[in-house]
Amino acid sequence: MDPQTGRAGFAAGLFVVVTSLMMLPFQDWDSAAFIVTVLTLGVGLTFLGIVIFAVRRSLK
C-alpha cells in the first residue's frame, strides 16, 4: 500500500471518529440524530480498523 494512501485513509477515518465523538454528548438519547451519530462512530472505527490492518499487512 502506498504510504500516502494509508495516511489519507487514516486521516479521513480519524476525522469521522473525532467529529462523531464531539457531537455525541450533545445529542438526546431518544432522537434519531443520536442513532445516526452512533452508527457513524461505528463506521468510522470499522474503517480505521480496516486501514490499520491493511497498512500493517502491507509492511510484511
N, CA, C and O atoms as CSV, one atom per row, in Angstrom:
chain,resi,resn,atom,element,x,y,z
A,1,MET,N,N,0.852,-1.177,0.000
A,1,MET,CA,C,0.000,0.000,0.000
A,1,MET,C,C,0.892,1.233,0.000
A,1,MET,O,O,1.889,1.297,0.720
A,2,ASP,N,N,0.524,2.199,-0.808
A,2,ASP,CA,C,1.246,3.457,-0.877
A,2,ASP,C,C,1.107,4.191,0.459
A,2,ASP,O,O,0.007,4.273,1.004
A,3,PRO,N,N,2.208,4.723,0.988
A,3,PRO,CA,C,2.120,5.422,2.287
A,3,PRO,C,C,1.150,6.604,2.277
A,3,PRO,O,O,0.487,6.867,3.280
A,4,GLN,N,N,1.063,7.310,1.168
A,4,GLN,CA,C,0.142,8.449,1.092
A,4,GLN,C,C,-1.310,7.981,1.168
A,4,GLN,O,O,-2.151,8.657,1.762
A,5,THR,N,N,-1.604,6.838,0.574
A,5,THR,CA,C,-2.962,6.296,0.638
A,5,THR,C,C,-3.323,5.905,2.067
A,5,THR,O,O,-4.438,6.158,2.522
A,6,GLY,N,N,-2.382,5.293,2.769
A,6,GLY,CA,C,-2.625,4.924,4.161
A,6,GLY,C,C,-2.839,6.142,5.046
A,6,GLY,O,O,-3.720,6.147,5.905
A,7,ARG,N,N,-2.029,7.176,4.832
A,7,ARG,CA,C,-2.181,8.405,5.620
A,7,ARG,C,C,-3.522,9.074,5.343
A,7,ARG,O,O,-4.196,9.536,6.263
A,8,ALA,N,N,-3.902,9.124,4.072
A,8,ALA,CA,C,-5.173,9.758,3.713
A,8,ALA,C,C,-6.355,8.984,4.303
A,8,ALA,O,O,-7.295,9.585,4.823
A,9,GLY,N,N,-6.308,7.670,4.222
A,9,GLY,CA,C,-7.373,6.856,4.808
A,9,GLY,C,C,-7.445,6.997,6.311
A,9,GLY,O,O,-8.531,7.081,6.884
A,10,PHE,N,N,-6.281,7.023,6.952
A,10,PHE,CA,C,-6.252,7.191,8.407
A,10,PHE,C,C,-6.780,8.562,8.809
A,10,PHE,O,O,-7.522,8.682,9.784
A,11,ALA,N,N,-6.401,9.597,8.061
A,11,ALA,CA,C,-6.870,10.953,8.378
A,11,ALA,C,C,-8.383,11.066,8.196
A,11,ALA,O,O,-9.062,11.691,9.011
A,12,ALA,N,N,-8.909,10.465,7.131
A,12,ALA,CA,C,-10.357,10.516,6.892
A,12,ALA,C,C,-11.114,9.759,7.990
A,12,ALA,O,O,-12.119,10.248,8.506
A,13,GLY,N,N,-10.630,8.580,8.339
A,13,GLY,CA,C,-11.275,7.810,9.400
A,13,GLY,C,C,-11.200,8.495,10.751
A,13,GLY,O,O,-12.163,8.480,11.519
A,14,LEU,N,N,-10.068,9.089,11.036
A,14,LEU,CA,C,-9.911,9.809,12.299
A,14,LEU,C,C,-10.813,11.033,12.353
A,14,LEU,O,O,-11.349,11.360,13.412
A,15,PHE,N,N,-10.985,11.712,11.228
A,15,PHE,CA,C,-11.884,12.856,11.177
A,15,PHE,C,C,-13.317,12.444,11.489
A,15,PHE,O,O,-14.008,13.122,12.249
A,16,VAL,N,N,-13.764,11.339,10.907
A,16,VAL,CA,C,-15.129,10.859,11.142
A,16,VAL,C,C,-15.311,10.469,12.611
A,16,VAL,O,O,-16.330,10.803,13.217
A,17,VAL,N,N,-14.347,9.775,13.179
A,17,VAL,CA,C,-14.457,9.316,14.569
A,17,VAL,C,C,-14.440,10.500,15.536
A,17,VAL,O,O,-15.270,10.571,16.442
A,18,VAL,N,N,-13.506,11.422,15.351
A,18,VAL,CA,C,-13.405,12.561,16.268
A,18,VAL,C,C,-14.637,13.451,16.166
A,18,VAL,O,O,-15.153,13.920,17.181
A,19,THR,N,N,-15.107,13.685,14.949
A,19,THR,CA,C,-16.293,14.519,14.772
A,19,THR,C,C,-17.520,13.888,15.429
A,19,THR,O,O,-18.288,14.580,16.097
A,20,SER,N,N,-17.707,12.596,15.246
A,20,SER,CA,C,-18.872,11.948,15.858
A,20,SER,C,C,-18.738,11.889,17.376
A,20,SER,O,O,-19.740,11.989,18.083
A,21,LEU,N,N,-17.526,11.728,17.887
A,21,LEU,CA,C,-17.341,11.743,19.338
A,21,LEU,C,C,-17.616,13.122,19.926
A,21,LEU,O,O,-18.124,13.232,21.042
A,22,MET,N,N,-17.284,14.169,19.186
A,22,MET,CA,C,-17.555,15.522,19.670
A,22,MET,C,C,-19.054,15.831,19.666
A,22,MET,O,O,-19.528,16.584,20.517
A,23,MET,N,N,-19.796,15.267,18.729
A,23,MET,CA,C,-21.231,15.522,18.636
A,23,MET,C,C,-22.046,14.673,19.603
A,23,MET,O,O,-23.145,15.068,19.992
A,24,LEU,N,N,-21.535,13.536,19.988
A,24,LEU,CA,C,-22.295,12.570,20.782
A,24,LEU,C,C,-22.830,13.114,22.106
A,24,LEU,O,O,-23.986,12.836,22.424
A,25,PRO,N,N,-22.072,13.867,22.895
A,25,PRO,CA,C,-22.621,14.341,24.178
A,25,PRO,C,C,-23.769,15.336,24.039
A,25,PRO,O,O,-24.528,15.538,24.987
A,26,PHE,N,N,-23.902,15.952,22.886
A,26,PHE,CA,C,-24.933,16.968,22.702
A,26,PHE,C,C,-26.219,16.431,22.084
A,26,PHE,O,O,-27.137,17.201,21.803
A,27,GLN,N,N,-26.296,15.124,21.872
A,27,GLN,CA,C,-27.484,14.516,21.269
A,27,GLN,C,C,-28.412,13.985,22.364
A,27,GLN,O,O,-27.955,13.494,23.396
A,28,ASP,N,N,-29.713,14.091,22.124
A,28,ASP,CA,C,-30.685,13.462,23.020
A,28,ASP,C,C,-30.702,11.962,22.765
A,28,ASP,O,O,-30.631,11.514,21.620
A,29,TRP,N,N,-30.798,11.194,23.842
A,29,TRP,CA,C,-30.768,9.736,23.709
A,29,TRP,C,C,-31.962,9.196,22.930
A,29,TRP,O,O,-31.873,8.119,22.341
A,30,ASP,N,N,-33.066,9.919,22.917
A,30,ASP,CA,C,-34.276,9.438,22.259
A,30,ASP,C,C,-34.418,9.934,20.826
A,30,ASP,O,O,-35.439,9.672,20.190
A,31,SER,N,N,-33.438,10.632,20.310
A,31,SER,CA,C,-33.574,11.218,18.981
A,31,SER,C,C,-32.934,10.327,17.917
A,31,SER,O,O,-32.094,9.476,18.210
A,32,ALA,N,N,-33.355,10.550,16.692
A,32,ALA,CA,C,-32.787,9.821,15.567
A,32,ALA,C,C,-31.349,10.270,15.305
A,32,ALA,O,O,-30.538,9.492,14.803
A,33,ALA,N,N,-31.035,11.506,15.639
A,33,ALA,CA,C,-29.677,12.009,15.430
A,33,ALA,C,C,-28.675,11.251,16.297
A,33,ALA,O,O,-27.527,11.066,15.892
A,34,PHE,N,N,-29.087,10.817,17.470
A,34,PHE,CA,C,-28.207,10.031,18.340
A,34,PHE,C,C,-27.859,8.699,17.685
A,34,PHE,O,O,-26.709,8.263,17.713
A,35,ILE,N,N,-28.866,8.061,17.095
A,35,ILE,CA,C,-28.649,6.774,16.424
A,35,ILE,C,C,-27.709,6.953,15.239
A,35,ILE,O,O,-26.804,6.143,15.037
A,36,VAL,N,N,-27.915,8.000,14.461
A,36,VAL,CA,C,-27.062,8.260,13.306
A,36,VAL,C,C,-25.630,8.544,13.755
A,36,VAL,O,O,-24.679,8.093,13.117
A,37,THR,N,N,-25.475,9.277,14.835
A,37,THR,CA,C,-24.135,9.583,15.343
A,37,THR,C,C,-23.430,8.329,15.831
A,37,THR,O,O,-22.235,8.161,15.588
A,38,VAL,N,N,-24.143,7.453,16.509
A,38,VAL,CA,C,-23.549,6.200,16.985
A,38,VAL,C,C,-23.185,5.303,15.802
A,38,VAL,O,O,-22.125,4.677,15.804
A,39,LEU,N,N,-24.046,5.239,14.803
A,39,LEU,CA,C,-23.733,4.449,13.613
A,39,LEU,C,C,-22.524,5.020,12.878
A,39,LEU,O,O,-21.687,4.265,12.385
A,40,THR,N,N,-22.428,6.334,12.802
A,40,THR,CA,C,-21.283,6.970,12.167
A,40,THR,C,C,-19.999,6.659,12.930
A,40,THR,O,O,-18.956,6.415,12.324
A,41,LEU,N,N,-20.074,6.667,14.237
A,41,LEU,CA,C,-18.916,6.308,15.053
A,41,LEU,C,C,-18.488,4.867,14.775
A,41,LEU,O,O,-17.298,4.578,14.647
A,42,GLY,N,N,-19.459,3.977,14.683
A,42,GLY,CA,C,-19.146,2.580,14.388
A,42,GLY,C,C,-18.520,2.396,13.013
A,42,GLY,O,O,-17.571,1.627,12.858
A,43,VAL,N,N,-19.044,3.094,12.021
A,43,VAL,CA,C,-18.487,3.008,10.667
A,43,VAL,C,C,-17.075,3.578,10.640
A,43,VAL,O,O,-16.189,3.014,9.998
A,44,GLY,N,N,-16.860,4.690,11.332
A,44,GLY,CA,C,-15.527,5.294,11.377
A,44,GLY,C,C,-14.510,4.385,12.047
A,44,GLY,O,O,-13.387,4.243,11.563
A,45,LEU,N,N,-14.899,3.769,13.160
A,45,LEU,CA,C,-13.991,2.858,13.851
A,45,LEU,C,C,-13.698,1.617,13.012
A,45,LEU,O,O,-12.570,1.127,12.996
A,46,THR,N,N,-14.712,1.113,12.320
A,46,THR,CA,C,-14.508,-0.029,11.437
A,46,THR,C,C,-13.565,0.334,10.301
A,46,THR,O,O,-12.666,-0.440,9.971
A,47,PHE,N,N,-13.759,1.495,9.703
A,47,PHE,CA,C,-12.891,1.946,8.625
A,47,PHE,C,C,-11.451,2.111,9.110
A,47,PHE,O,O,-10.513,1.714,8.418
A,48,LEU,N,N,-11.274,2.697,10.299
A,48,LEU,CA,C,-9.925,2.833,10.850
A,48,LEU,C,C,-9.280,1.465,11.077
A,48,LEU,O,O,-8.092,1.283,10.814
A,49,GLY,N,N,-10.054,0.522,11.558
A,49,GLY,CA,C,-9.528,-0.832,11.754
A,49,GLY,C,C,-9.087,-1.479,10.461
A,49,GLY,O,O,-8.050,-2.140,10.412
A,50,ILE,N,N,-9.875,-1.290,9.405
A,50,ILE,CA,C,-9.520,-1.853,8.101
A,50,ILE,C,C,-8.252,-1.196,7.563
A,50,ILE,O,O,-7.374,-1.877,7.032
A,51,VAL,N,N,-8.156,0.118,7.697
A,51,VAL,CA,C,-6.966,0.829,7.211
A,51,VAL,C,C,-5.729,0.376,7.984
A,51,VAL,O,O,-4.686,0.109,7.387
A,52,ILE,N,N,-5.840,0.290,9.293
A,52,ILE,CA,C,-4.696,-0.139,10.105
A,52,ILE,C,C,-4.291,-1.561,9.744
A,52,ILE,O,O,-3.101,-1.855,9.635
A,53,PHE,N,N,-5.265,-2.446,9.559
A,53,PHE,CA,C,-4.971,-3.833,9.184
A,53,PHE,C,C,-4.283,-3.879,7.821
A,53,PHE,O,O,-3.314,-4.619,7.647
A,54,ALA,N,N,-4.766,-3.104,6.858
A,54,ALA,CA,C,-4.180,-3.111,5.514
A,54,ALA,C,C,-2.760,-2.564,5.511
A,54,ALA,O,O,-1.890,-3.088,4.815
A,55,VAL,N,N,-2.528,-1.517,6.284
A,55,VAL,CA,C,-1.183,-0.943,6.337
A,55,VAL,C,C,-0.216,-1.906,7.007
A,55,VAL,O,O,0.902,-2.093,6.526
A,56,ARG,N,N,-0.623,-2.510,8.092
A,56,ARG,CA,C,0.261,-3.462,8.780
A,56,ARG,C,C,0.525,-4.687,7.914
A,56,ARG,O,O,1.627,-5.236,7.935
A,57,ARG,N,N,-0.463,-5.113,7.165
A,57,ARG,CA,C,-0.287,-6.282,6.301
A,57,ARG,C,C,0.659,-5.981,5.144
A,57,ARG,O,O,1.419,-6.845,4.706
A,58,SER,N,N,0.603,-4.737,4.653
A,58,SER,CA,C,1.464,-4.388,3.532
A,58,SER,C,C,2.912,-4.183,3.963
A,58,SER,O,O,3.807,-4.207,3.118
A,59,LEU,N,N,3.164,-3.983,5.248
A,59,LEU,CA,C,4.534,-3.804,5.731
A,59,LEU,C,C,5.301,-5.130,5.797
A,59,LEU,O,O,6.532,-5.137,5.782
A,60,LYS,N,N,4.590,-6.225,5.870
A,60,LYS,CA,C,5.257,-7.541,5.973
A,60,LYS,C,C,5.711,-8.047,4.635
A,60,LYS,O,O,6.286,-9.132,4.548
